Structure formats: C-alpha cells, structure tokens
Amino acid sequence: MKLSSPVRPRKSRIVIIPLIDIMFFLLASFMMISLQMSRTANIKVNLPTATQARQDYKPDMINIAVDKSGAVWLEKKEISFAELGLVLSNRFRSDTNLPVYISGDQDTLHGDMVNVYQAVRAAGIQKVAFMTGGNENK
C-alpha cells in the first residue's frame, strides 16, 4: 500500500547563471593574460604619431629599429648594414612571406630610414611596413 507524504516533493533544477558568470570571468582572465603575452622584441624608440595605424602582432616577423643617431637595431641588438642584409636574405630564403616592420625614432633622419628600407628591399622582401605610434600625445 502506497502512502502519500504531506510534504510535496521538490522538482530538481539546474541553475546555470552562476556557471555563466564563471565562464565570463575565465574568458576575461584568459584575454587579459594573452594581451600581456604578445610583446615585440624591439628597443624603445619615440615613434611619430599617425591617425590610422594598424598593429599586426605575429611571432614570425622581423622588427628593425633605427634610433636618432642612425644606428640600426635588430631585435634589441645593434647591427651594421652589411650584417642586416645578410640576416634579412637568410631569413627571406627560409620564409618568402616574411613581414618586416621598420620603426624609427621621431628625431631619426629620413636618409637613415631610407637606407634601412633599401636594405630590406634588396634582400627581396616584399612585405615592409613602418611602425608608428598611436594618438597618445594628442
């Protein structure tokens, strides 16, 4: 014989709102960590500002910097023009789709930037871009 209980049985339910909150927290955490991990290996130079600058962060790119004295830096190491041409041609042979980013200090002479650009083009590299600063100074 079946006896009924005076207490009504509760229906079980799954509350997913706390799970959604946890997933958004994890997503935001991973995004913040990944932004901190994307750094370029380059020296600190005072870049000129541009109105529409697009930054492209790829691990397989070459960063060349020219300081205000005209010295050329390749990934935080000072390098001569002859060594620069040799390194660029060796890297271009291994990857023909190699992007090169040239950045110069705001006080760098135009001729020094042109010399670096000519060395990059002489190595056969087609993807060349000049890095500029954003609108921080405005």
CYANA upper distance limits for C-alpha pairs under 8 A (distance plus 0.5 A):
 15 VAL  CA     19 LEU  CA      8.45
 16 ILE  CA     20 ILE  CA      6.79
 17 ILE  CA     21 ASP  CA      6.86
 18 PRO  CA     22 ILE  CA      6.80
 19 LEU  CA     23 MET  CA      6.76
 20 ILE  CA     24 PHE  CA      6.73
 21 ASP  CA     25 PHE  CA      6.76
 22 ILE  CA     26 LEU  CA      6.73
 23 MET  CA     27 LEU  CA      6.58
 24 PHE  CA     28 ALA  CA      6.60
 25 PHE  CA     29 SER  CA      6.61
 26 LEU  CA     30 PHE  CA      6.67
 27 LEU  CA     31 MET  CA      6.70
 28 ALA  CA     32 MET  CA      6.72
 29 SER  CA     33 ILE  CA      6.74
 30 PHE  CA     34 SER  CA      6.54
 31 MET  CA     35 LEU  CA      6.76
 32 MET  CA     36 GLN  CA      7.02
 33 ILE  CA     37 MET  CA      6.94
 34 SER  CA     38 SER  CA      7.12
 38 SER  CA     57 TYR  CA      7.52
 39 ARG  CA     57 TYR  CA      8.45
 40 THR  CA     57 TYR  CA      8.03
 40 THR  CA     63 ASN  CA      8.22
 41 ALA  CA     63 ASN  CA      7.68
 41 ALA  CA     75 GLU  CA      5.67
 41 ALA  CA     76 LYS  CA      7.02
 42 ASN  CA     63 ASN  CA      6.87
 42 ASN  CA     64 ILE  CA      7.93
 42 ASN  CA     65 ALA  CA      7.51
 42 ASN  CA     73 TRP  CA      8.31
 42 ASN  CA     74 LEU  CA      7.76
 42 ASN  CA     75 GLU  CA      5.43
 42 ASN  CA     76 LYS  CA      5.60
 43 ILE  CA     65 ALA  CA      7.48
 43 ILE  CA     73 TRP  CA      7.95
 43 ILE  CA     75 GLU  CA      7.78
 43 ILE  CA     76 LYS  CA      5.75
 45 VAL  CA     65 ALA  CA      8.18
 45 VAL  CA     67 ASP  CA      7.12
 45 VAL  CA    103 SER  CA      8.31
 45 VAL  CA    104 GLY  CA      7.16
 45 VAL  CA    105 ASP  CA      5.49
 45 VAL  CA    106 GLN  CA      8.32
 46 ASN  CA    104 GLY  CA      8.00
 46 ASN  CA    105 ASP  CA      5.25
 46 ASN  CA    106 GLN  CA      6.03
 46 ASN  CA    133 GLY  CA      8.49
 47 LEU  CA    103 SER  CA      7.64
 47 LEU  CA    104 GLY  CA      6.80
 47 LEU  CA    105 ASP  CA      5.72
 47 LEU  CA    106 GLN  CA      5.81
 47 LEU  CA    131 MET  CA      8.16
 47 LEU  CA    132 THR  CA      5.87
 47 LEU  CA    133 GLY  CA      5.48
 48 PRO  CA    105 ASP  CA      7.75
 48 PRO  CA    106 GLN  CA      5.69
 48 PRO  CA    132 THR  CA      6.05
 48 PRO  CA    133 GLY  CA      6.01
 49 THR  CA    132 THR  CA      6.27
 49 THR  CA    133 GLY  CA      5.09
 49 THR  CA    134 GLY  CA      5.82
 49 THR  CA    135 ASN  CA      6.40
 49 THR  CA    136 GLU  CA      8.37
 49 THR  CA    137 ASN  CA      8.18
 50 ALA  CA    132 THR  CA      6.66
 50 ALA  CA    133 GLY  CA      6.83
 50 ALA  CA    134 GLY  CA      6.39
 50 ALA  CA    135 ASN  CA      7.28
 51 THR  CA    134 GLY  CA      7.60
 51 THR  CA    135 ASN  CA      7.38
 52 GLN  CA    134 GLY  CA      8.41
 53 ALA  CA    131 MET  CA      8.28
 53 ALA  CA    132 THR  CA      7.10
 53 ALA  CA    133 GLY  CA      7.94
 53 ALA  CA    134 GLY  CA      7.08
 55 GLN  CA    131 MET  CA      8.27
 60 ASP  CA     98 LEU  CA      7.80
 60 ASP  CA     99 PRO  CA      8.31
 61 MET  CA     98 LEU  CA      6.75
 61 MET  CA     99 PRO  CA      5.72
 61 MET  CA    100 VAL  CA      6.37
 61 MET  CA    101 TYR  CA      7.95
 62 ILE  CA     74 LEU  CA      8.15
 62 ILE  CA     75 GLU  CA      8.05
 62 ILE  CA     98 LEU  CA      8.21
 62 ILE  CA     99 PRO  CA      7.01
 62 ILE  CA    100 VAL  CA      5.28
 62 ILE  CA    101 TYR  CA      6.64
 63 ASN  CA     74 LEU  CA      6.70
 63 ASN  CA     75 GLU  CA      6.54
 63 ASN  CA    100 VAL  CA      6.60
 63 ASN  CA    101 TYR  CA      5.46
 63 ASN  CA    102 ILE  CA      6.59
 63 ASN  CA    103 SER  CA      8.10
 64 ILE  CA     72 VAL  CA      7.52
 64 ILE  CA     73 TRP  CA      6.22
 64 ILE  CA     74 LEU  CA      5.37
 64 ILE  CA     75 GLU  CA      7.28
 64 ILE  CA    100 VAL  CA      7.90
 64 ILE  CA    101 TYR  CA      6.62
 64 ILE  CA    102 ILE  CA      5.29
 64 ILE  CA    103 SER  CA      6.75
 65 ALA  CA     72 VAL  CA      6.38
 65 ALA  CA     73 TRP  CA      5.52
 65 ALA  CA     74 LEU  CA      7.05
 65 ALA  CA    102 ILE  CA      6.26
 65 ALA  CA    103 SER  CA      5.23
 65 ALA  CA    104 GLY  CA      6.01
 65 ALA  CA    105 ASP  CA      8.45
 66 VAL  CA     70 GLY  CA      6.32
 66 VAL  CA     71 ALA  CA      6.15
 66 VAL  CA     72 VAL  CA      5.21
 66 VAL  CA     73 TRP  CA      6.67
 66 VAL  CA    102 ILE  CA      8.23
 66 VAL  CA    103 SER  CA      6.85
 66 VAL  CA    104 GLY  CA      5.15
 66 VAL  CA    105 ASP  CA      7.00
 66 VAL  CA    108 THR  CA      7.52
 66 VAL  CA    112 ASP  CA      7.96
 66 VAL  CA    113 MET  CA      7.52
 67 ASP  CA     71 ALA  CA      6.14
 67 ASP  CA     72 VAL  CA      7.32
 67 ASP  CA     73 TRP  CA      8.36
 67 ASP  CA    104 GLY  CA      6.44
 67 ASP  CA    105 ASP  CA      5.79
 67 ASP  CA    107 ASP  CA      8.50
 67 ASP  CA    108 THR  CA      6.63
 68 LYS  CA    104 GLY  CA      8.03
 68 LYS  CA    105 ASP  CA      6.10
 68 LYS  CA    106 GLN  CA      7.91
 68 LYS  CA    107 ASP  CA      5.72
 68 LYS  CA    108 THR  CA      4.66
 68 LYS  CA    109 LEU  CA      7.58
 69 SER  CA    108 THR  CA      7.36
 70 GLY  CA    108 THR  CA      7.04
 70 GLY  CA    109 LEU  CA      7.73
 70 GLY  CA    112 ASP  CA      6.23
 71 ALA  CA     78 GLU  CA      7.45
 71 ALA  CA     79 ILE  CA      8.18
 71 ALA  CA     80 SER  CA      8.35
 72 VAL  CA     78 GLU  CA      6.29
 72 VAL  CA     79 ILE  CA      6.21
 72 VAL  CA     80 SER  CA      7.15
 72 VAL  CA     81 PHE  CA      8.06
 72 VAL  CA    116 VAL  CA      8.36
 73 TRP  CA     77 LYS  CA      5.75
 73 TRP  CA     78 GLU  CA      4.78
 73 TRP  CA     79 ILE  CA      6.16
 74 LEU  CA     78 GLU  CA      6.78
 74 LEU  CA     79 ILE  CA      6.97
 74 LEU  CA     84 LEU  CA      8.31
 79 ILE  CA     83 GLU  CA      6.73
 79 ILE  CA     84 LEU  CA      6.84
 80 SER  CA     84 LEU  CA      6.55
 81 PHE  CA     85 GLY  CA      6.71
 81 PHE  CA    116 VAL  CA      8.13
 81 PHE  CA    119 ALA  CA      7.86
 82 ALA  CA     86 LEU  CA      6.93
 83 GLU  CA     87 VAL  CA      6.62
 84 LEU  CA     88 LEU  CA      6.54
 84 LEU  CA    119 ALA  CA      7.93
 85 GLY  CA     89 SER  CA      6.60
 85 GLY  CA    119 ALA  CA      6.33
 85 GLY  CA    120 VAL  CA      7.53
 85 GLY  CA    122 ALA  CA      8.21
 85 GLY  CA    123 ALA  CA      6.85
 86 LEU  CA     90 ASN  CA      6.70
 87 VAL  CA     91 ARG  CA      6.65
 88 LEU  CA     92 PHE  CA      6.45
 88 LEU  CA    120 VAL  CA      7.31
 88 LEU  CA    123 ALA  CA      6.52
 89 SER  CA     93 ARG  CA      6.68
 89 SER  CA    123 ALA  CA      5.38
 89 SER  CA    124 GLY  CA      7.86
 90 ASN  CA     94 SER  CA      7.20
 91 ARG  CA     95 ASP  CA      6.73
 91 ARG  CA     98 LEU  CA      8.25
 92 PHE  CA     96 THR  CA      5.63
 92 PHE  CA     97 ASN  CA      8.13
 92 PHE  CA     98 LEU  CA      6.82
 92 PHE  CA    123 ALA  CA      7.78
 92 PHE  CA    124 GLY  CA      7.84
 92 PHE  CA    125 ILE  CA      7.16
 96 THR  CA    125 ILE  CA      7.83
 97 ASN  CA    125 ILE  CA      8.37
 97 ASN  CA    126 GLN  CA      8.43
 97 ASN  CA    127 LYS  CA      7.88
 98 LEU  CA    125 ILE  CA      7.41
 98 LEU  CA    127 LYS  CA      7.20
 99 PRO  CA    125 ILE  CA      8.06
 99 PRO  CA    126 GLN  CA      8.20
 99 PRO  CA    127 LYS  CA      5.31
 99 PRO  CA    128 VAL  CA      6.53
 99 PRO  CA    129 ALA  CA      8.30
100 VAL  CA    120 VAL  CA      8.41
100 VAL  CA    125 ILE  CA      8.27
100 VAL  CA    127 LYS  CA      6.71
100 VAL  CA    128 VAL  CA      5.41
100 VAL  CA    129 ALA  CA      6.84
101 TYR  CA    128 VAL  CA      6.49
101 TYR  CA    129 ALA  CA      5.43
101 TYR  CA    130 PHE  CA      6.09
101 TYR  CA    131 MET  CA      6.74
102 ILE  CA    116 VAL  CA      8.50
102 ILE  CA    117 TYR  CA      8.32
102 ILE  CA    128 VAL  CA      7.98
102 ILE  CA    129 ALA  CA      6.72
102 ILE  CA    130 PHE  CA      5.29
102 ILE  CA    131 MET  CA      6.47
103 SER  CA    130 PHE  CA      6.21
103 SER  CA    131 MET  CA      5.43
103 SER  CA    132 THR  CA      7.36
104 GLY  CA    108 THR  CA      6.57
104 GLY  CA    113 MET  CA      7.61
104 GLY  CA    131 MET  CA      8.32
108 THR  CA    112 ASP  CA      7.57
108 THR  CA    113 MET  CA      7.99
109 LEU  CA    113 MET  CA      7.36
110 HIS  CA    114 VAL  CA      6.78
111 GLY  CA    115 ASN  CA      6.68
112 ASP  CA    116 VAL  CA      6.99
113 MET  CA    117 TYR  CA      6.71
114 VAL  CA    118 GLN  CA      6.56
115 ASN  CA    119 ALA  CA      6.78
116 VAL  CA    120 VAL  CA      6.80
117 TYR  CA    121 ARG  CA      6.72
118 GLN  CA    122 ALA  CA      6.41
119 ALA  CA    123 ALA  CA      6.92
120 VAL  CA    124 GLY  CA      7.46
120 VAL  CA    125 ILE  CA      6.55
120 VAL  CA    128 VAL  CA      8.29
121 ARG  CA    125 ILE  CA      5.91
121 ARG  CA    126 GLN  CA      7.31
